[in-house]
Amino acid sequence: MSRSTVSPADTPKDLPLSRVRVLELGQLIAGPFAGQLLGHFGAEIIKVEPPNTGDPLRVWRELDLDGTSPWFRSLARNKKSVTIDMRKEEGRALVRRLAEHSDVVLENFKPGTLEKWGLGPERLRVNNPGLIFTRVSGYGQTGPWSGRPGYASVCEGEAGFRFINGFPDEETGELSGPPVRPNISLGDSVAGLTAAFGTVLALLARRVKQDQGTTEGSTVDVSIMESMLNLMEGIIPEFDRKGVVRSPSGSSITGIVPTGAYPCAPAPDAPTSAPPDYVIIGANADSMYERLMRAMGREDLTGPNFAHNQHRVARRAEIEDAITAWTRTRTRDDVLRVLSGVGVPAGRVTSVRDILASEQVRARGAVEDVWVPSGSSGGWTVKMPGVAPVLEGIDARTRWAGPDLGAHNEEVLRGELGLSGVELDALVATGVVGGGSGRE
């Protein structure tokens, strides 16, 4: 029976999360993004996937030469793939054994699913009382909505995020037409970031408990809706104290002037069918605003009546019209050159093509080239965004791309759990464990 084993480079022992083991039971984006962040900084991530199919993200969007999504290669970087069928009791027994040797269980199933399978916190802490259980769901583990399925798109709407994205109705000031969705699953990624942060806090809290002589673990309860609610700035207190409902504002932002996207003249070599160029200007600070107006030759829009943000908000239309009139007669590069010279923040609206060509991105190593091995063709590189933040003196980097399906079955199930070859073969024969060939 053929099984492939990938032996990635050893993880440095001096990373912040070295010697922390995470058992990742989630799939798609929110839970796995948390796992990606933890793995980048040294945690060992054992990703449990269903045999034959694996994480559905493996075949989402664009597919590479081997039929696997480059997105999956990025999101599952630095992880070990083990294929176990958790719908079968024999598979759940293997997961329980893995949990005994783990510091963290990370999952994003619908609340109650793992309890139904006998894999909830109470069951798993019987043999590992210090286990941290990080749970990501649409609305949290409690409350009247806890049992609802909750994808990021829906939770973004319930958190109020979608209401403020779009263009305002000229008469009512409220949302005109359907809300505009950023073309990423923002709620999933924000929840994943929150889950990673919560996991690190729980690890620190466990260390304090251990210093006090206890081994108690904890549960990190992450709601996608609440994670988005955390981003909503002053919307709730402003409504509470002033009765103001924050409305959508197009390409600008309510209550801060000037900031927005402004149209520019086409570049001399631009084709006539090219869309207009825009430049984003954020002259929020008082001194920056004054420098902007002087660079535009609009000193008439300076002085006591424009000195502070609250003054400028009252004259927003006048200021915005003046900036638009100025940028329309200049190319984007001309605008950027002038504003850079006077210290006013301004930038392009870039596509991924522009990002990869950016001198700043290249200088910072913000995009990595990661090798994907392939038995038939030798392999290829995939570009991936780097992981922030950069920690001084810490060599945190992508050590290997998201692995083939079941690539670490031998390493984990035999090496960690001590299964014999005969035992593993029997589990493969009954479909409890995948074949581990990378394609299954």
C-alpha positions in Angstrom: 0.0 0.0 0.0 1.4 3.4 -1.0 1.4 6.4 1.3 3.4 9.5 0.7 5.2 11.2 3.6 6.3 14.8 3.4 9.2 15.8 5.7 9.1 19.6 5.8 12.0 21.6 7.3 12.1 21.5 11.0 10.4 24.4 12.7 12.9 26.6 14.6 12.7 26.0 18.3 12.9 29.7 19.2 9.7 30.9 17.6 7.1 32.4 20.0 4.8 29.4 19.7 7.3 26.7 19.4 6.3 23.6 21.4 2.7 24.4 21.1 0.6 21.8 19.3 -2.7 22.8 17.7 -5.2 20.2 16.5 -7.2 21.9 13.7 -10.6 20.4 13.1 -12.0 23.3 11.1 -12.3 23.8 7.4 -12.7 26.6 4.8 -11.5 30.0 6.1 -12.2 31.2 9.7 -10.7 28.4 11.7 -7.9 27.6 9.3 -6.9 31.2 9.1 -6.4 31.2 12.8 -4.3 28.0 12.4 -2.2 29.6 9.7 -1.4 32.5 11.9 -0.5 30.3 14.9 1.6 28.0 12.6 3.5 30.9 11.2 4.9 31.8 14.6 5.9 28.3 15.5 2.9 26.2 16.6 2.7 22.7 15.2 -0.6 22.5 13.3 -2.1 19.1 12.8 -5.0 19.6 10.3 -7.6 16.8 10.4 -9.4 16.5 7.0 -12.0 14.0 5.7 -10.6 11.3 3.6 -10.9 11.4 -0.2 -12.1 15.0 -0.4 -10.3 17.0 2.3 -11.0 20.6 3.2 -13.4 22.0 0.5 -11.1 24.9 0.1 -8.7 22.6 -1.7 -10.9 23.0 -4.8 -12.2 26.5 -4.4 -11.7 29.1 -7.1 -8.6 28.8 -9.4 -7.0 25.3 -9.5 -3.3 24.6 -10.1 -1.7 22.0 -12.3 -2.4 19.3 -9.7 -6.0 20.3 -9.3 -5.4 22.0 -5.9 -6.3 25.6 -5.2 -3.3 27.9 -4.8 -5.4 29.6 -2.1 -5.4 26.4 -0.1 -1.6 26.1 -0.5 -1.4 29.5 1.1 -4.0 29.1 3.9 -2.7 25.6 4.9 1.0 26.6 4.9 3.1 25.2 7.7 0.4 22.6 8.6 0.4 18.8 8.6 -2.5 17.0 6.9 -4.0 13.9 8.5 -7.1 12.3 7.0 -9.6 10.9 9.5 -13.3 10.3 9.1 -14.8 11.9 12.2 -18.2 10.5 11.2 -17.0 7.1 12.3 -16.4 6.2 15.9 -13.0 4.7 15.1 -12.0 8.1 13.6 -13.3 10.0 16.6 -11.3 7.7 18.8 -8.1 8.7 16.9 -9.0 12.4 17.3 -9.5 11.9 21.0 -6.0 10.4 21.2 -4.5 13.3 19.3 -6.3 15.8 21.6 -4.6 14.1 24.6 -1.2 15.2 23.1 -2.3 18.7 22.0 -2.4 22.1 23.7 -5.2 23.6 21.6 -8.2 22.3 19.7 -9.2 24.7 17.0 -12.6 24.2 15.3 -15.3 26.1 13.4 -18.2 23.7 13.2 -21.8 24.6 13.9 -22.2 24.7 17.8 -23.1 21.3 19.1 -21.6 19.3 16.3 -18.5 18.2 18.2 -20.5 17.5 21.4 -22.7 15.2 19.2 -19.6 13.4 18.1 -18.2 13.1 21.6 -15.4 15.6 20.8 -16.5 18.6 22.9 -14.4 20.2 25.6 -15.8 18.3 28.5 -15.1 14.9 26.8 -11.6 15.9 25.6 -10.5 17.4 28.9 -11.1 14.1 30.7 -7.6 13.0 29.7 -6.2 16.5 29.0 -7.5 19.0 31.6 -5.3 21.8 30.4 -6.7 21.7 26.8 -7.6 25.0 25.3 -10.6 24.8 23.0 -10.9 27.6 20.4 -14.3 27.7 18.8 -15.3 29.9 15.9 -19.0 30.1 14.9 -21.4 32.6 13.4 -22.9 33.9 16.6 -21.0 32.2 19.5 -21.7 29.2 21.6 -24.5 30.7 23.6 -27.6 32.9 23.0 -30.7 32.3 21.0 -28.9 32.4 17.7 -26.1 30.0 18.7 -27.6 27.1 16.7 -27.9 29.1 13.5 -25.5 28.4 10.6 -23.5 31.5 10.1 -21.2 32.3 7.2 -19.3 35.5 7.1 -21.5 37.1 4.5 -24.6 36.8 6.7 -22.7 37.7 9.9 -21.3 40.9 8.3 -24.9 41.9 7.6 -26.0 41.2 11.1 -23.1 43.1 12.5 -24.1 46.3 10.7 -21.0 46.2 8.4 -22.9 45.8 5.2 -25.2 48.7 5.9 -22.4 51.2 5.9 -20.8 49.9 2.7 -22.4 51.3 -0.4 -23.6 54.7 -1.5 -26.1 56.9 0.4 -29.5 57.8 -0.8 -29.5 61.6 -1.7 -32.8 62.2 0.2 -32.6 59.9 3.2 -28.9 59.5 3.6 -29.4 55.8 4.2 -28.3 52.9 2.0 -29.2 53.3 -1.7 -29.7 49.9 -3.4 -27.9 46.7 -2.3 -24.9 46.9 0.0 -21.5 46.7 -1.5 -19.5 43.6 -0.5 -15.7 43.6 -0.4 -14.6 40.8 -2.7 -13.1 38.8 0.1 -14.7 36.9 3.1 -13.7 39.6 5.5 -15.7 38.3 8.4 -14.0 34.9 8.3 -10.5 36.4 8.3 -11.3 38.9 11.1 -12.8 36.0 13.1 -9.7 34.0 12.4 -7.5 36.8 13.6 -9.6 37.2 16.7 -9.4 33.4 17.3 -5.6 33.4 17.0 -5.4 36.4 19.4 -7.7 34.6 21.9 -5.7 31.4 21.7 -2.5 33.2 22.6 -4.3 34.9 25.5 -5.6 31.5 26.7 -2.1 30.0 26.5 -0.7 32.9 28.6 -3.6 32.5 31.1 -2.9 28.7 31.3 0.7 29.5 32.1 -0.4 31.7 35.0 -2.6 28.9 36.3 0.2 26.4 36.0 2.4 28.8 38.1 -0.4 28.7 40.7 -0.4 24.9 40.6 -3.5 24.2 38.5 -3.8 22.7 35.1 -7.2 24.1 34.1 -7.8 24.8 30.4 -10.3 27.3 28.9 -12.6 27.8 26.0 -12.1 30.7 23.5 -15.6 31.5 22.1 -15.3 33.5 18.9 -18.4 34.8 17.1 -17.9 36.0 13.5 -20.7 38.6 14.1 -19.0 39.9 17.2 -15.6 40.0 15.6 -17.0 42.3 12.9 -18.8 44.3 15.6 -15.4 45.0 17.1 -14.5 46.8 13.9 -17.4 49.2 14.0 -15.5 52.1 15.7 -17.9 54.6 17.3 -21.1 53.5 15.7 -22.7 52.2 18.8 -21.7 54.8 21.3 -22.6 57.6 18.9 -26.0 56.2 18.4 -26.5 55.7 22.1 -25.5 59.2 23.1 -26.6 61.2 20.0 -29.1 59.0 18.2 -27.0 59.2 15.0 -27.2 56.2 12.7 -24.0 55.9 10.7 -24.9 55.7 7.0 -23.0 54.5 4.0 -20.6 57.1 2.5 -19.3 55.8 -0.8 -15.6 56.1 -1.1 -15.2 58.5 1.8 -15.9 58.1 5.6 -18.4 59.9 7.7 -17.1 62.7 9.9 -13.6 63.0 8.6 -12.6 65.6 5.9 -10.9 65.3 3.6 -10.4 61.6 2.9 -11.6 59.8 -0.2 -10.9 58.5 -3.7 -10.5 61.2 -6.3 -10.5 60.9 -10.1 -7.4 61.7 -12.1 -6.7 62.6 -15.7 -5.6 59.6 -17.8 -1.9 58.9 -18.3 -0.6 60.0 -21.7 -0.1 56.4 -22.8 -3.4 55.1 -21.5 -5.8 53.6 -24.1 -9.0 55.6 -24.7 -11.1 52.7 -23.3 -9.1 52.5 -20.0 -11.1 53.2 -16.8 -10.3 56.4 -14.9 -7.5 56.4 -12.5 -8.2 57.3 -8.9 -6.0 58.5 -6.1 -6.7 58.1 -2.4 -6.0 61.2 -0.3 -6.1 61.2 3.4 -5.3 64.7 4.7 -7.1 64.2 8.0 -4.6 66.0 10.3 -5.0 69.8 10.5 -1.4 70.5 9.3 -1.8 68.0 6.5 -5.0 69.6 5.3 -3.3 73.0 5.2 -0.3 71.6 3.2 -2.8 70.0 0.8 -4.6 73.2 0.1 -1.4 75.2 -0.4 -0.2 72.5 -2.9 -3.4 72.9 -4.7 -3.2 76.7 -4.8 -6.4 76.9 -2.6 -5.2 79.0 0.3 -8.7 80.4 0.3 -9.8 77.1 1.9 -7.5 77.6 4.9 -7.7 79.7 8.0 -10.0 79.7 11.1 -13.1 78.4 9.2 -11.1 75.3 8.1 -8.7 74.9 11.0 -10.0 71.7 12.6 -11.8 68.6 11.4 -15.2 69.7 12.8 -14.9 72.9 10.7 -14.1 71.0 7.6 -16.9 68.5 8.1 -19.4 71.5 8.0 -17.8 72.5 4.6 -17.3 69.0 3.2 -18.9 69.6 -0.2 -16.9 72.7 -0.9 -13.6 71.0 0.1 -14.3 67.7 -1.8 -15.3 69.6 -5.0 -12.1 71.6 -4.8 -9.9 68.5 -4.5 -11.8 66.7 -7.3 -11.4 69.7 -9.6 -7.6 69.7 -8.9 -7.0 65.9 -9.4 -9.1 65.8 -12.6 -6.6 68.0 -14.4 -3.6 65.9 -13.3 -2.5 62.3 -13.9 -2.3 60.0 -10.9 1.5 60.0 -10.9 1.5 63.9 -10.9 -0.8 64.0 -7.9 1.2 61.5 -6.0 4.5 63.3 -6.8 3.1 66.7 -5.6 1.6 65.3 -2.4 4.6 63.2 -1.5 6.7 66.4 -1.8 4.6 68.1 0.8 4.0 65.2 3.1 0.3 64.5 2.5 -0.7 60.8 2.6 -1.8 59.7 -0.9 -1.8 56.4 -2.7 -3.0 54.4 -5.7 -5.9 52.0 -6.0 -3.9 49.0 -6.9 -4.7 45.6 -8.3 -2.8 42.4 -7.5 -0.7 43.0 -10.6 0.4 46.4 -9.1 1.0 44.8 -5.7 3.5 42.2 -7.0 5.4 45.0 -8.8 5.5 47.3 -5.8 9.0 48.2 -4.6 7.7 48.5 -1.0 6.3 45.0 -1.1 9.5 43.6 -2.5 11.7 45.4 -0.1 9.7 44.2 2.9 9.4 40.6 1.6 5.6 41.0 2.0 5.0 38.4 -0.7 6.8 35.1 -0.5 7.7 32.5 -3.2 6.9 29.1 -1.7 7.9 25.8 -3.3 5.2 23.2 -4.0 6.8 19.8 -4.6 5.2 17.5 -7.2 6.4 14.0 -8.0 5.6 14.2 -11.7 6.9 17.6 -12.6 9.3 18.4 -9.8 7.2 21.2 -8.5 6.6 24.9 -8.8 6.5 28.1 -6.7 3.4 29.8 -5.5 3.4 33.5 -4.4 1.7 34.0 -1.0 1.2 37.1 1.1 3.5 37.2 4.1 2.1 37.0 7.6 2.1 40.1 9.7 3.5 41.3 12.1 7.2 41.2 11.6 8.9 40.5 15.0 12.4 41.7 15.4 14.9 38.9 15.9 12.3 36.2 15.0 12.7 34.2 11.9 9.0 33.5 11.3 8.4 32.5 7.7 6.5 30.0 5.5 8.4 26.8 5.9 6.3 24.7 3.5 3.2 25.1 1.4 -0.2 23.6 2.2 0.4 19.9 2.0 -1.1 17.2 -0.2 -4.1 15.5 1.4 -3.1 13.0 4.1 0.6 13.7 3.5 1.4 13.3 7.2 -0.7 10.3 8.1 2.4 8.1 8.7 4.2 10.8 10.6 1.4 11.6 12.9 -0.6 8.4 13.3 2.4 6.1 13.5 5.0 8.4 14.8 2.8 10.3 17.4 0.1 7.8 18.2 2.3 4.7 17.9 0.0 2.8 15.5 1.7 -0.1 13.8 1.7 -0.5 10.1 -0.8 -3.3 10.3 -3.2 -1.1 12.4 -2.9 1.8 10.0 -3.5 -0.4 7.0 -6.6 -1.8 8.6 -7.9 1.8 9.3 -7.2 2.7 5.7 -9.0 -0.4 4.4 -12.2 0.5 6.4 -12.1 4.1 5.3 -11.4 5.5 8.8 -8.1 6.9 7.6 -7.3 8.1 4.0 -4.7 6.5 1.9 -2.3 9.4 2.3 -1.2 9.4 -1.3 -1.8 13.2 -1.7 -4.7 12.6 -4.0 -6.4 9.8 -2.2 
